[in-house]
């Protein structure tokens, strides 16, 4: 994109157009400088990354303003000392401050859960990624691309957990956005990504969205009465033994009259999602859970067809509750309003 540059003294400001790497004549009223060649200046600068309000920055005897005007970037420079080398070195560092790494929540169901703030940010991004390995998503990448006008590339788990360098390198000179199911910081993996970005001096931004933690309130349970969360694993991953660490969390939550949110395991590359029945079967291998315990099944949160089912495990374990995703909630001591709400969803 061309950069319109006005160079001169306070008395005279005449425009020239700079396209990276070309020699361009500069007409400057009191300066003997006739041309410069500066291939280090960025060739492609997205006007949308610059603020709508001008920024005035004094430094080393030079002050200038950057403002956003439609599809061009206007840089107005008032030269007190005609030292172009210093000027453009400072200019590049200022422009790079506007590149960043965005972590953006997709919400719970499909592309319609994207926030307006998120949509506007995606349209201004240079590159967009999406990760879909943490849950079941009913949206369409193709529809997202139509909404944003951007090509969206899907990430696999190793891309964010083991091979961060590529994305972090890109975020040094581009605005990168990563779409993440639910809220971007529910998974610790993404917190680690922010930490690595901060270490490298990369500016970051988080755009939040609905997650299973907020949506759980739809069950009628009070969110402040939840204890620590657990993930129920496929037992083949655990040598067919119920993990003692999970038993301890469930036991501790029960001892404090708190509910336990149980996330159900998945193998995304095989599109294998644990069913509520499978989850309850695993729970029954714990000494802390019996078939007489009451439980809540919460499925397809945020969709047009959510499911809430309440009852004793023995009466729910053989039922088919349809398409994933699901969570199970082991109940602590119920407040009377929680009890009243759940009775409308009794399924046993």
Buried (B, 14 or more C-beta within 10 A) or exposed (E): EEBBBBBBBEEEBEEBEBEBEEEBEBBBEEBEEEEBEBEEBBEEBBBBBBEEEEEEEEEEEBBBEBBBEEEEBBBBBBBEEBEBEBBBBBBEEBBBEBBBBBBBBBBBBBBEBBBEEBBEBBBBBBBBBBBBBBBBBBBEBEEBBEBBEBEBEEBBEEBBBEEBEEBBEBBBEBBBBBBBBBBBBBBEBBEEBBEBBEEEEBBBEBBBBBBBBBBBEEBBBBEEBBBEBBBBBBBEEBEEEBBEEBBEBBBBBBEEEBBBBBBBBBEBEEEEBBBBBBBBBBBBBBEBBEEEBBBBBBBBBBBEEBBBBBBBBBBBBEBEBEEBBBBBBBBBEBBEEBEEBBEEBEBE
